[in-house]
Amino acid sequence: MADANSSAEHPAVPAVDPRGEAGGALLVAAVAGFAFLVTLFVQTPDGPTVGSATAAQVREFAAENGTAIRLAALSGMVAFMSLVVFTAALAQIARARLSMLVLPGLVATGGILIGVLLWLDTAAVSMTVVLPELIDTKLERVDDVTVLAWYGLTGYTHYIADYEMASIVLILFAFSIAALKRGLLPRWLAWLGLVFACSGTLGIVGIATAVGVLYGFWFGGLFGFILWILLVSVTLALRWWRLHRAQPAVAR
């Protein structure tokens, strides 16, 4: 009876301590997710068409949009760092609840792969504005072939961004399955993540096989992923807040 009374007076400590490793990951994931979403509002202006643009057009575009390109480059680096931190925190949350470490590893790996692409794309897009100053010259002094080569890299990063969907699918599948197995997210949100992952998978197939009817699914995966990040960030922030508020009461 004494043990029963003691248990009634001292309720069990929550499974996740907001000041502990897993509890901290809830807050880190939420903040990083919100930071990534903010960077989406800063985009590089559309430039001349890669492949048909002249060196004069590239120089004119760089001169007229230098400030916007620099801001987009800064935003791209924030996006790179925040997405890597977001997925690393998700992996930590999953790792705290799962005995099998494959799924958390896939989440973290997918985030790194997307981060690398964001890093490369940011460097390519800003090259015509930032690099000349770094090598103590001006874009007007760079020969036409080199200018077009620098600008042409943006076409390559845009192309590999189409296949970036594979990394997005990896994150969505891995974390959604982990969420269903261990209740890391509301079940409806975990299933929604799987729906977006399936859409992205169909989009990849469409791009790789040039089946136009499947192209739309690629955008379903992309915009679904953005929406998923928002919903997950809000969910984890609310969970951390509830645990944070409950902790002092438990301590008393």
C-alpha positions in Angstrom: 0.0 0.0 0.0 2.9 2.3 0.8 4.3 1.8 -2.7 0.9 2.5 -4.2 0.5 5.7 -2.2 4.1 6.7 -3.1 3.3 6.2 -6.8 0.2 8.3 -6.6 2.1 11.1 -5.0 5.0 10.9 -7.4 3.7 10.4 -11.0 6.0 8.7 -13.5 8.5 10.9 -15.3 7.6 11.5 -19.0 9.3 9.2 -21.5 11.0 12.2 -23.0 12.7 14.8 -20.8 12.6 18.2 -22.6 16.0 19.0 -21.1 17.5 15.6 -22.1 19.0 14.5 -25.4 15.7 13.3 -27.1 13.7 16.2 -25.6 16.2 18.7 -26.9 16.0 17.1 -30.4 12.3 18.0 -30.5 13.1 21.7 -30.1 16.1 21.6 -32.4 14.1 19.9 -35.2 11.2 22.4 -34.8 13.5 25.5 -35.0 15.6 24.1 -37.8 12.4 23.2 -39.8 11.0 26.7 -39.4 14.3 28.2 -40.4 14.4 26.1 -43.6 10.9 27.2 -44.5 11.8 30.8 -44.1 14.6 30.5 -46.6 12.1 29.4 -49.2 10.9 33.0 -49.4 14.3 34.1 -50.8 14.8 32.9 -54.3 17.3 33.8 -57.1 15.7 35.8 -59.9 15.2 34.0 -63.2 18.1 34.6 -65.5 18.6 34.1 -69.3 18.1 30.6 -70.6 21.1 28.3 -70.1 22.4 27.0 -73.4 21.2 29.9 -75.5 22.3 32.9 -73.3 25.1 35.1 -74.5 28.0 36.2 -72.3 26.7 39.8 -72.6 23.3 38.7 -71.3 24.9 36.8 -68.4 26.9 39.9 -67.4 23.9 42.1 -67.6 21.8 39.7 -65.5 24.6 39.6 -62.8 25.0 43.3 -62.8 21.3 44.0 -62.4 20.6 41.3 -59.8 23.8 41.3 -57.8 22.2 42.1 -54.4 19.4 39.6 -54.9 21.8 36.9 -55.9 23.9 37.6 -52.8 20.9 37.4 -50.5 19.8 34.2 -52.2 23.3 32.8 -51.7 23.1 33.6 -48.0 19.6 32.1 -47.8 20.9 29.0 -49.6 23.6 28.4 -47.0 21.0 28.8 -44.2 18.8 26.3 -46.0 21.7 23.9 -46.3 22.5 24.0 -42.7 19.0 24.1 -41.3 17.9 21.1 -43.4 20.9 19.0 -42.3 20.2 19.9 -38.7 16.4 19.2 -39.1 17.0 15.7 -40.4 19.8 15.0 -37.9 17.4 15.9 -35.1 14.6 13.7 -36.6 17.1 10.9 -36.7 17.9 11.4 -33.0 14.2 11.4 -32.1 13.7 8.1 -34.0 16.9 6.6 -32.6 15.7 7.3 -29.0 12.6 5.1 -29.6 13.9 2.5 -32.1 16.2 -0.4 -31.5 16.8 -0.7 -35.2 19.1 2.1 -36.4 18.6 1.7 -40.2 15.6 4.1 -40.4 17.2 7.0 -38.4 20.3 6.5 -40.5 18.3 6.8 -43.7 16.7 10.1 -42.5 20.1 11.6 -41.7 21.6 10.4 -44.9 18.8 11.9 -47.0 19.2 15.2 -45.3 22.9 15.3 -46.0 22.3 14.5 -49.7 19.8 17.3 -50.1 22.1 19.6 -48.2 25.0 18.8 -50.6 22.8 19.7 -53.5 21.7 23.0 -51.9 25.3 23.8 -51.3 26.3 23.1 -54.9 23.3 25.0 -56.3 24.0 28.0 -54.1 27.6 28.1 -55.3 26.7 27.7 -58.9 24.0 30.4 -58.9 26.1 33.0 -57.1 29.4 32.2 -59.0 29.1 35.0 -61.6 28.6 37.6 -58.8 30.7 36.4 -55.9 33.7 34.6 -57.6 35.1 37.6 -59.5 35.6 39.6 -56.4 37.1 36.6 -54.6 39.8 36.3 -57.3 40.2 40.1 -57.4 38.7 40.8 -60.8 35.4 41.9 -62.4 33.0 39.9 -64.5 33.6 42.2 -67.4 37.3 41.2 -67.5 36.5 37.5 -67.6 36.5 36.0 -71.1 33.2 34.9 -72.6 33.8 31.2 -72.6 34.5 31.2 -68.9 31.5 33.4 -68.1 29.2 31.0 -70.0 30.9 28.0 -68.3 30.2 29.5 -64.9 26.6 30.3 -65.7 26.1 26.9 -67.4 26.7 25.2 -64.0 23.3 26.4 -62.9 21.8 24.2 -65.6 23.6 21.2 -64.2 22.5 21.8 -60.7 18.9 22.4 -61.9 19.1 19.0 -63.6 20.4 17.1 -60.6 17.7 18.8 -58.5 15.1 16.8 -60.4 16.7 13.6 -59.0 17.0 15.2 -55.5 13.5 13.9 -55.1 15.1 10.5 -54.3 16.5 11.9 -51.1 13.2 13.5 -50.2 11.5 10.2 -50.7 14.1 8.5 -48.5 13.4 10.9 -45.6 9.7 10.7 -46.0 9.5 6.9 -46.1 12.1 6.3 -43.3 10.7 8.8 -40.8 7.1 8.0 -41.5 7.6 4.3 -41.1 9.5 5.0 -37.8 6.7 7.3 -36.7 4.1 4.6 -37.4 6.1 2.0 -35.5 6.8 4.1 -32.4 4.3 6.9 -32.4 6.7 9.7 -33.2 4.0 11.6 -35.0 0.2 11.5 -35.1 -0.7 8.6 -37.3 -2.5 10.8 -39.9 0.7 12.8 -40.3 2.8 9.7 -40.7 0.5 8.3 -43.4 0.5 11.7 -45.1 4.2 11.5 -45.3 4.0 8.1 -47.0 1.5 9.5 -49.5 3.9 12.3 -50.4 6.7 9.8 -50.6 4.7 7.7 -53.1 4.0 10.8 -55.1 7.7 11.7 -55.3 8.5 8.1 -56.3 6.1 8.3 -59.2 7.6 11.6 -60.2 11.1 10.2 -60.3 9.9 7.4 -62.5 8.3 9.9 -64.8 11.5 11.9 -65.1 13.7 8.9 -65.6 11.5 7.3 -68.2 10.2 10.6 -69.8 6.6 9.7 -69.1 5.0 13.1 -69.1 1.8 12.0 -67.3 3.9 11.2 -64.2 5.7 14.6 -64.0 3.0 16.1 -61.9 3.6 13.6 -59.1 7.2 15.1 -58.8 5.6 18.4 -57.7 3.3 16.5 -55.4 6.4 15.1 -53.7 8.2 18.4 -53.6 5.4 20.6 -52.2 4.2 17.8 -50.1 7.6 17.6 -48.5 7.5 21.4 -47.7 4.1 21.0 -46.2 5.3 17.9 -44.2 8.2 19.9 -42.8 5.8 22.6 -41.6 3.4 20.1 -40.0 6.2 18.1 -38.4 7.9 21.3 -37.0 4.6 22.5 -35.5 3.9 19.0 -34.0 7.3 18.7 -32.5 7.3 22.3 -31.1 4.0 21.7 -29.4 5.2 18.4 -28.0 8.3 20.0 -26.6 6.2 22.8 -25.1 3.8 20.4 -23.4 6.7 18.4 -21.9 8.5 21.6 -20.9 5.4 22.8 -19.0 4.8 19.4 -17.4 8.4 18.9 -16.2 8.2 21.4 -13.3 5.0 19.8 -12.0 6.6 16.4 -12.2 9.7 17.7 -10.3 7.5 18.9 -7.5 
